[in-house]
Amino acid sequence: MSENPVPDNLPTEDDDARLSRRRVIGTGAAIGGAAIGGALAATVGGSARAEQTSATPAADSNTKLDTDAHLFRLTSAEPDRYDGGTLRGAHEGTFPVLTGQQASVYFVELEVGAIREPHWHPTAWELNYIISGKADWTILGTHPDGTYRNDAFAAKQGDLVFVPQGFFHYFGNASTEQPLQVLVVFNTSAQEPNDDIGIVATVNSLPREILAAAFGVPVSAFGAVPTEVKPVVITRRK
């Protein structure tokens, strides 16, 4: 005997009733299919719009590469002047074709006895080409073996110097007779002052008692340290 016998007294469904039931089921399926299709279309369309939106900056950059001027007369640009030399820059603000390209270039000229303040760049490496003159370099690196890597050397005309991102470094004019000219290339669109942390700013970011504890000297030892912080410092040896 079947566990779930079909009752004998079920009402008989005539042809009209069956047709009506099929129409209702068919309509429901169509509505459900339309809803799912609409949701999929909205999702795909939304994704496409999102992709188009996210691609807009790249498209704008590519357009600029086609339409903006490709020539910038770097050494003829008006320089920023400092006590020990000058700085000229080609970046998004002065050379629009670089917009979105993660690149900027600077022409640095140090007079005899001048130095570029010890500093580092948090978001960029730099590649330096010595155009003329002779430079003293110091680059302070990390210490995976327990000791700091302090690389000090002289670079002359025609030499390349690479400074990794975030490494503390300095360079100065080593000649007693002629200016030092250096071309500096960065892998960032940020202007030089916006990605530059100098040693004076570093010292002034810390309380004097913390500095004294770190150096093992009296707080008064830092009394002569200037409190004015400048974005870029090119000065002379004292």
C-alpha positions in Angstrom: 0.0 0.0 0.0 1.3 3.5 -0.8 2.2 5.7 2.2 0.6 8.8 0.5 -2.4 7.5 -1.5 -4.0 10.0 -3.8 -7.6 10.8 -2.6 -10.3 9.5 -4.9 -12.5 12.6 -4.3 -10.2 15.3 -5.8 -12.2 17.7 -8.0 -11.6 17.2 -11.7 -9.8 20.1 -13.5 -11.4 20.9 -16.8 -9.5 22.3 -19.8 -10.4 25.9 -19.1 -9.0 25.7 -15.6 -5.8 24.0 -16.7 -5.3 26.7 -19.4 -5.9 29.5 -16.8 -3.4 27.9 -14.4 -0.8 27.6 -17.1 -1.3 31.3 -18.0 -0.8 32.4 -14.4 2.4 30.2 -14.1 3.7 31.5 -17.4 3.1 35.1 -16.5 4.9 34.7 -13.1 7.8 33.1 -14.8 8.0 35.9 -17.3 7.9 38.5 -14.6 10.5 36.7 -12.6 12.7 36.4 -15.7 12.3 40.0 -16.5 13.2 41.0 -13.0 16.4 38.8 -13.0 17.3 40.0 -16.4 16.8 43.6 -15.4 18.9 43.1 -12.3 21.7 41.5 -14.4 21.5 44.3 -16.9 21.7 46.9 -14.1 24.7 45.2 -12.6 26.5 44.8 -15.9 25.6 48.4 -16.8 26.7 49.6 -13.4 30.0 47.8 -13.7 30.5 49.2 -17.2 29.8 52.7 -16.0 32.2 52.2 -13.0 34.9 50.9 -15.3 34.3 53.9 -17.6 34.5 56.2 -14.6 37.7 54.6 -13.2 39.2 54.8 -16.7 38.5 58.5 -17.1 41.8 59.8 -15.4 43.9 57.4 -17.6 42.0 58.5 -20.6 42.5 62.2 -19.7 46.2 61.5 -19.2 46.4 59.8 -22.6 44.6 62.7 -24.2 47.0 65.2 -22.6 49.9 63.2 -24.1 48.4 63.7 -27.5 47.4 67.4 -27.1 49.8 69.1 -24.7 53.2 70.5 -25.7 56.0 68.0 -25.4 58.8 70.6 -25.1 59.8 72.4 -21.9 62.9 74.6 -21.8 64.1 73.6 -18.4 67.3 75.6 -18.1 65.5 78.7 -19.4 62.7 78.5 -16.8 62.6 81.1 -14.0 64.4 79.5 -11.1 63.7 79.4 -7.4 66.6 81.2 -5.8 68.3 80.3 -2.5 71.4 81.4 -0.6 73.5 78.7 -2.1 72.1 78.2 -5.6 69.0 77.8 -7.7 66.3 75.2 -8.5 64.2 74.8 -11.7 61.5 72.2 -12.0 59.4 70.5 -14.7 56.3 69.0 -13.1 52.6 69.0 -13.4 52.4 72.7 -12.5 54.9 73.9 -15.1 54.9 71.1 -17.8 51.2 69.9 -18.0 52.0 66.9 -20.2 53.4 65.3 -17.1 50.0 65.2 -15.4 49.2 61.7 -14.2 52.6 60.3 -15.5 54.3 60.0 -12.0 57.3 62.0 -13.2 59.1 65.3 -12.5 62.5 66.6 -13.3 64.6 69.3 -11.6 67.7 71.2 -12.5 69.8 72.1 -9.5 72.8 74.4 -9.5 74.9 74.8 -6.4 77.5 77.5 -6.1 80.9 76.9 -4.7 80.7 75.9 -1.0 76.9 75.2 -1.3 75.0 72.2 -0.1 71.5 70.7 -0.5 70.1 70.2 3.0 70.1 66.5 4.1 66.6 65.2 3.5 64.6 62.3 2.2 61.5 61.7 0.0 58.8 59.5 1.5 57.1 58.6 -1.8 59.8 58.7 -4.5 63.2 57.5 -5.6 65.5 59.8 -7.5 68.0 59.5 -10.2 70.7 62.2 -10.4 72.9 63.0 -13.4 75.9 65.2 -12.8 76.0 67.7 -15.7 79.0 69.5 -14.6 81.2 69.9 -11.6 81.9 67.5 -8.7 79.6 66.5 -5.9 80.0 65.0 -2.4 77.3 62.5 -1.7 76.1 60.7 1.4 73.2 58.2 1.3 72.0 56.5 4.5 70.3 53.2 4.0 68.6 50.5 6.0 70.4 48.0 8.2 69.2 44.4 7.5 72.5 43.0 8.9 72.3 45.1 12.1 74.4 48.0 10.8 73.4 51.0 8.9 74.6 51.3 5.3 76.2 54.7 5.0 77.4 55.2 1.4 79.7 58.3 1.1 81.4 59.1 -2.2 82.3 61.7 -4.8 80.5 62.0 -8.2 81.8 63.9 -11.2 80.5 65.0 -14.5 78.8 62.3 -16.4 78.0 60.1 -13.3 74.6 58.8 -12.2 73.6 58.6 -8.6 70.5 56.7 -7.5 68.8 57.3 -4.2 66.1 54.7 -3.2 62.7 55.9 -1.9 62.9 57.0 1.7 66.7 56.9 2.0 68.2 59.9 3.9 70.7 61.7 1.7 72.6 64.9 1.0 74.9 66.3 -1.7 77.1 69.3 -1.9 79.4 71.1 -4.3 82.9 69.5 -3.8 84.6 71.9 -6.2 86.4 75.1 -5.0 86.3 76.6 -8.5 83.1 75.9 -10.4 79.3 75.5 -9.8 77.8 72.1 -9.5 74.9 71.3 -12.0 72.7 68.2 -11.4 69.6 67.0 -13.2 67.3 65.1 -10.8 64.5 62.8 -12.0 61.8 61.7 -9.6 59.1 59.0 -10.1 56.4 61.2 -8.6 54.2 64.0 -9.9 54.5 65.8 -6.6 56.4 69.1 -6.7 59.7 69.0 -4.8 58.6 70.8 -1.7 55.6 68.5 -1.3 57.6 65.3 -1.0 60.6 66.5 0.9 61.4 66.1 4.6 64.6 68.0 5.6 66.8 67.5 8.7 65.8 70.8 10.2 62.1 69.9 10.0 62.8 66.5 11.5 64.6 68.0 14.5 61.9 70.5 15.1 59.2 67.9 14.9 60.5 66.5 18.2 60.5 68.0 21.8 63.9 69.1 22.8 64.0 66.8 25.8 63.4 63.8 23.5 66.3 64.9 21.3 68.5 65.4 24.4 67.6 61.9 25.6 68.3 60.4 22.1 71.7 62.2 21.8 72.7 61.8 25.4 73.3 65.5 25.8 71.7 68.4 27.8 68.6 70.0 26.4 70.5 73.2 26.2 72.6 71.6 23.4 69.7 72.2 21.0 69.2 75.8 22.0 70.9 77.1 18.9 68.9 74.9 16.4 66.8 77.2 14.2 63.0 76.7 14.6 62.1 78.1 11.1 61.3 75.2 8.7 61.8 75.8 5.0 60.4 73.5 2.3 63.7 73.3 0.4 67.0 74.4 1.6 70.1 75.1 -0.6 72.6 76.9 1.6 76.3 77.3 2.2 78.7 75.5 4.4 79.5 77.5 7.5 
